[in-house]
C-alpha cells in the first residue's frame, strides 16, 4: 500500500463559542479563543490518499488532480473566511480543530478519483494538530 500526501495552506478566523452558554461560561471554557472579535490561524492541511500504483501511470493518484479536488472543495471555501459565519458545512458546529478536521474529511470523502482517502491532518499551530481517519480506516 502506498500513501500519497498533498499539503495545502489556508488562513481563517474563528471563535470557539457555544451559544447555549453565557459569555462568562464560554470565557471560562474556551479562554481567549472565545474572544467575541474572533482570532485567526494559518492552517496547514495534509490530505493522505492510499492505494496501489497504477501500472499505466505509475501513480496512486495524479497529484494535480488531488490538488484540484482539495482546492475546489476545501481551500476555496475556507481560505480568508470566518469559520463561524462563512462556511456552509460548518453551520451549527463549534469550529474547533476536531470538528474542522472531520468536516474536511466529509467534504472530500467520495471525491477522490483514484485511491482512497486515508487521513486528514490539520495543523492549527506549529505545536497543535488534529488527525482524522474516518470511521473505518
N, C-alpha and C positions, 0 to 999 in steps of 0.2 A: 504494500500500500504506500502510495506517495502522497505527501501533504504539501500543498502549494499555498503560500500566504501572499495576500495583497495588502499593502499598508496605505491608508489614506489619512488625511488630517482635516479637521474642521473646527471652527470656533463657534461657541454658542453660550447663551446666558440661560440661567435658570434660578429658581428659588425653591428650596426644599420647604414645603409648607403643606400642612394638611388642613383643608377648610373646615373640618369637623372640630378642630381645636381652636382655642383662643390664640391671640398673638403671643401672649405670655407663655402658653403651653408650647407653641411652636418654637419660640425662642429657647426655652429650656431643652426641648428635644433636639433641635437642629442647630442651635447656636448661631454663629454668624452666617451660616448657609441659609438661614431663614430671613435674611435682610429683605425688607419689602421693596428695595430698589434693585434687587437682583444681584447676581455675581456671575462671572464667566470662567470658562476653561478653554484651553486649546487642546482639544481631544485628539488622540491618536487611535485610529481604528485598524484592527487587523482582522481580516476575513480569511479563514483557513478552509480550503476545499480538499477533500481526499478522493482518491480514485486510482485507477490503473492507467498506465501510459498507453495512449492510443498509438498503434503501430504505424498509422498513416502520417500523423503529425509529430509524434514524439512528445506530445503534451498530455497532461491530465485535463487541463482547461487552458484555452488561449488567454493569456494574461490581459490582452487588450479587451477581450470580451468581459472578463471578470471586472476590470476597471470600469467599463461602461455600465455594467449591472449595478455596481456599488455606487457610482456617481449618480445615476438616474434615480435609484431607489432610496438612497441614504443621504449622500453628501448634498445634493441639490435641495433636499427637504430640511436639513439640519444646519448647514453652514450659515453663520451670521443670523441665526434665528433665536427667538426666545422659546425655549423648550416648553414652558408652561402655556404659552399663548398661541404660537405659530404652527405647531406640528400636529397634524390631524391624528396620527397614530399614537400620540401620547395624551390625547384628551382624557381627562378624568384620572390620570396617573400622576403620582408624585415622581418628578423626573430625576430620581436617584440613579446612580450608575447601574445598580442592579436592574431597575426597571428599564433603563435605556438599552442595556445590552440584550435583554430578552426581546424588547420591541424591535431592535435592529434585526435580530435573528428572524423574527416573524415577518419582517418586510422582505428579507432575502430568501427565505425558505420557498422552494418551488421555482425560483427564478434562475438558479444556477443551471447553465446549459449542458455542462459536462462535469462528471464527478459528482460529489455530494457535499453539501455544506457540512463541515465538521465542527468548527468552533468560531466564536466571535470573541475577540479581546478588545476591550475598550480602556485605554489609559486616560484617566481624568487628570492626573498629575504625574510627575516622574516617579512618585512613590506609591501611587494607588492605581490599581487596575482591576477590571471585572472581566470574568470569563464565563461564557455560556456555551454549552454543547448540545442544547436541545434536550428533548425528553428521552430519546432513545440512543443517543451517541455515547 
